[in-house]
Amino acid sequence: MMHSLLLGNGINRIALQKDWKEILRELASQFDAEELIQHLDSKPLSMFIEELCARSGQPFRKAEHSVKVAFAGLLKQISPIDAHEHICSPFKVIMTTNYDFTIEETFAGPMHQPAFLAPESRYSLFRRHHAAGRDVWHVHGDVARPSSMVLGFDHYAGSLQKIRNYVTDGIEVKKISYRVHSPVKGGNLDFHVNSVIHSWIDFFLRDHVHIVGLGMDFTEIDLWWLLLHKRRRAHQTGRVFFYQMFVEPIKESPVMSLLRSLNVEVVPVQASSWADCYMIAVEEIEKRILANPELLPIPSRENYAYEEYTPPTRAARPKTSQVSFKFMTAPRKPSAKKPS
């Protein structure tokens, strides 16, 4: 269990009976905002959702809920394909940004079940489902709870805040009397065995992570922060592999450049179709699992600095005797006596 999968929406776009843009067009149509579709290619999905809510005549919160409920209904049209099984089979821990239950249905049909480690309504640090011996973590929420679906930019920002607090100072969780924080922070790498409360974030920070079907748009601020945090740690216990799939030759992109700077291995996967890309990606994944059977060794404590931030101490200043100053004051003029 030292290799984990992070699966994005690319695989679902192949599985959709409708084009992804057509689904978003249907969503915009339900809210009388078809004109927003024309700029979708150059507009992140998160901002498209925010604009959809902002143009609604409803209060923003109510509009956001309505959009998420409608979007959840449209995503239930996705059915599993062979690529889902092939990509997910090598893994027992699967993290996904997808909101639907296609992965669970691939392995367990309708028999998958929620197994949350802590109650959540809006955020998804502990949103886990069991499916035939696999743990599927919906890191951006799921269709069963539309309010949990991370769509708008505000929700992305809130998720990042929650994740950062969990990794650093801890968070408060309903029905739990103590603050919950990442066990990985304290060096507990066996958290899946000895820790009652843990999160997909801990697998992300500890494991060799394989990223498939995810464009890593820069609006995915929560995932970028985690990649940066994994890189900034005093030592890394797991590597990151990003499978860049393409059917036509591509040039180096800002995303690929930044990933490489963060010690991510960018694995090119080219085929004549997107479906074939996923089949080839499975072979590349299996090669890297065999090449990395264990986590990276942890250096001895004296060879690395602690990752926790320690405020700098002020340098001691030499004691100096206080000098008193007397300021000259102008003499008072004698007050003029009033004539009697």
N, C-alpha and C positions, 0 to 999 in steps of 0.2 A: 504493500500500500504506500509506496514512496513515489508513485507517478500519478498525477491527477490531470484530468482533461478540463479545459475551458472551451466550451462549444458556443459558437455564435450563430447568428441568424442566416448565414450563408447557406447552410444545409437545408433550412426550411424554405428558402426561396426556390430551391429545386423541387421540394416536395409539394409546394403550393399548386393547386389546380388553376389558380388565378395568378396573374402577374402581381408582384408586390405593389407596384404603383397603382394597379387597379383596385387593390384593397384600400389603399390610402385615399384613392378617389372616391370610393364608396363612403369612407368615413367622412371626408369633407362634404360630400353630398348630403349626408344626414344632418349636417349642421349648416347647410346653405352657404358653403364657402368653397365652391369648386374652383374659384379663381386662384386659390392658394397652390393648386397642384402644378401650375406652369413653372414655378421656380423650385420645385422639389429636388431636382438634381443638384442644385447648388445650395440647398438649405438643409441643415441637420434635422433629423426626425424630431429631436427634442424641441427645437425652436418652431418647427411646424406645429407641434402639439400646443405649445404656448400661444402661438398666434391664433390657432383655432379656438382656444379658450378665451383669449382676449377679445376676439371679435363676436363672441356670443353675447346675447343680451342678458344672460344669467349672471348672478354673482360668480366671481372667479372660481371659488371652491366648488360650487355646485356644478359649474360648467366642466371643471376638471374631472369630477366624478362621472358626469354623463359621458364625456369623451372616453374615459377608461372603460366604462361598462360597454359602450358600443364597440370599441376596439377589441375587447376581450371576446365579444361575440363573433367578430370577423375572424379572429385567429383560431377559433375552434374548427375551422375548415381544413386544417393541416392534418394529413395522414402520414404515418411512418413509411419510409422507403428503405431499400437495402442499405443505402449509405449510412443511415442512422445506426443500424446494427453493427456494421463493419467498423465505423469510427469509434463507437462507444464500447465495444466488446473488450478491448484490452484493459479497461479501467473499472475499478470499484468505486472511485470517487469522481463524480462528474459535476462540474460547475457549469451553469449555462445562463446566458443573458436572455434566453428565450422564455416567454411567458407561458407557453402551452405545455402540455404533458405528453408530447410526442415521444420523447425519450423513454418515459416510464411505460407508455403503451407498447413501445417496441419490445420490451423485455417481459412485461407483466400483464399486458392487456389492461382490463379495467381493475385488476387486483392491486395496483399500486396504492400506497396509503401515505398520508402525511406523518412525519415523525419529527416535529419541531422540538428543539431542545429548550426553547423558551418562547413564551407567547409574544406574538408580534401582529400588528395590524397594518402599519404603513411601511415599515422597513423590513429588510430581509437578511439579517445576519445569521439567523438560525432556521431559515425556511428550507427544511429538508424533507425529501420523500424517499421512501423505501420502494425498490422495484427489483424483485428477484435477486437479492443479495447485493444490490448496488445502492449507493446513496447519491441522490440527485439533488443538488442545491440550486434553487432558483435565486440567483444573486440580485436580480432586478424585479422580483415579484412573480406572481403567477395569475392566470385567468380565473382561478377559483376565488381570488380576493382582489378584485379590480383596483381597490385603493392601494394595493401594494405594488402595482405595476409602475416602474420608473419610466416615465415618458417625458415629462417636461423638465426643463433645466433646473427649476426650483427643487424638484424631487432629487435630481442628481446631486445638487449641492447639499441637500439634507442627508443623503446617503453617505456622501464623503465625510461629512461632519460626524456621523454615527460611527463609521469605520475608523476614522482617526482616533476618536475617543476610546473605542474598544481596544485599539492597539496601544494606546498611551496611558491614559488615566483611568480607563474603565468606564462602564455605563451602568445606569440603573435599569433594572428589568422588573416588570410587574411580577408580583408574587414571589420575588426572591429578595431576601433581607440584606444581601451584600452586593457590592459593586462587582460587576463581571468584567474581566479584562482578558486579553489574549494570553493563554498559557505559554505560547511561544516566546513571549517577551521575557519570561523568567527562565527560559532554557528548557522548558518541558516539551520534548519532541515526541513523547508517547501520550499526548493528550487524548487521542482517540480511544485509549484504553483506560487511563487513570483520571480523566477529567470529565465530570458530569456535563459541564457546559463548555462547549467549544463551537467553532464556527467554520464556515468554508474559508474564511480569511486565514485561519491557521493552516489549513492545507495549502493555500496559495503561498504563504510565506515559507512553509517548511519544504514542500515537495518539489520534485521536477515537474514543471507545469507545461503542458502541451496546449497551445492556443490554435484552434482550428475554426475556420468559417467566421472569423471576426475581423472586421475592417480596422478596428482600433481607431475610430474617429476621435478627434481631440476633444469632442464633447463628452467622451466616456471618462470624465475626470476622476471617478472613483477607481477605475482600473489602472489608469495612468499613475495615480498616487501610489497604489499598491506596488506597481512595478518599480517606481522610484524608491519606495521604502524597502523593498526586497534588495535593491541594489545598494542602498545606503547602509544597510545593516553591517555590523562589524564583521560578520562572516555570513556567507550564503550556504545553506544546507542543500539547496536544490537549484538546478538550472532551469531556464525558460526557453522553450522552442516555439517559434512562430512560423506556421506553415502558410507561406504566401502562394496562393493558387491563382493561376492565370491560364487563359486559353490563347492569348496573343502575347507576344513579347512586351514586357513592361520595363520602364526605366526606374532608377532609384527614386524613391519617394521620401518626403519628409518623415513619414511614419516609419519606414524601414530604416532610415538613417538614425532616428532617435532610438529605435529598438536596439540596434546594434551598439549604440553608446551605453545602453543599460545592460550590457552583457547578454542580450537575447540573441540566440542563434536563429537567423532568418533562413528557413528551409524553402527553396523554390520548388514548386510543384506545378508542372505544366502538362496539359493533356488537351485533347481535341474537344472535350466537353467538360462542363462543371461537374457532372456526376462522375466522370472518369477521374477527375482531379481528386475527389474524396477517396476513391479506391486506391490511387497511387499514394495518397497521404498516409493510408493505413500502413503501407510497407515502410515508409519513412519513420513513422511512429514506432513500429516494432523494432527497427534497427536501433533507435535511440534508447528504447527501454532495455534492450539487451546490453547496450554499451554502458548503461548507468544503473547497475543492479542495486546500488546502495546510495544513500545520501552522501553528499560531500563531507569529508572529514572536518571535524570541529577543531580548530587550533587550540593549543593550551592557552589558559587565561593570560599568562604573562606575554603572549605574542600578539595580543590584540587589545584594543581599547574598548571599554564598555560602550554600547550604543546609546545608553540612556544619557540624556543631556544633563550636565552638571553646571550650574551657574558659576561663572568665574568668581574667585574670591578677590576681595580688594587687597591690594598690597598694603602692608603695614606702613603707616607714616611715622616718621620720627616725631617724638613729642617735643613740642615747643612751648615755651612759657608764654602766657598771655601778656600782652602789653597793653597797658591802659593809656588811653589818649584823653587829654583835656583840650577842649576847644575854647579859644578865646571868644569872649562875648563882649559886645559893646556895652559900655557903662550906661546905666539908666539915666535918662535926663530927669532933673528934679521937676516934680510936677508943679505946674503953676498954681499958686494959691488964688482962690477966688476972692475977689474984693469983698470985704465985709460990709 
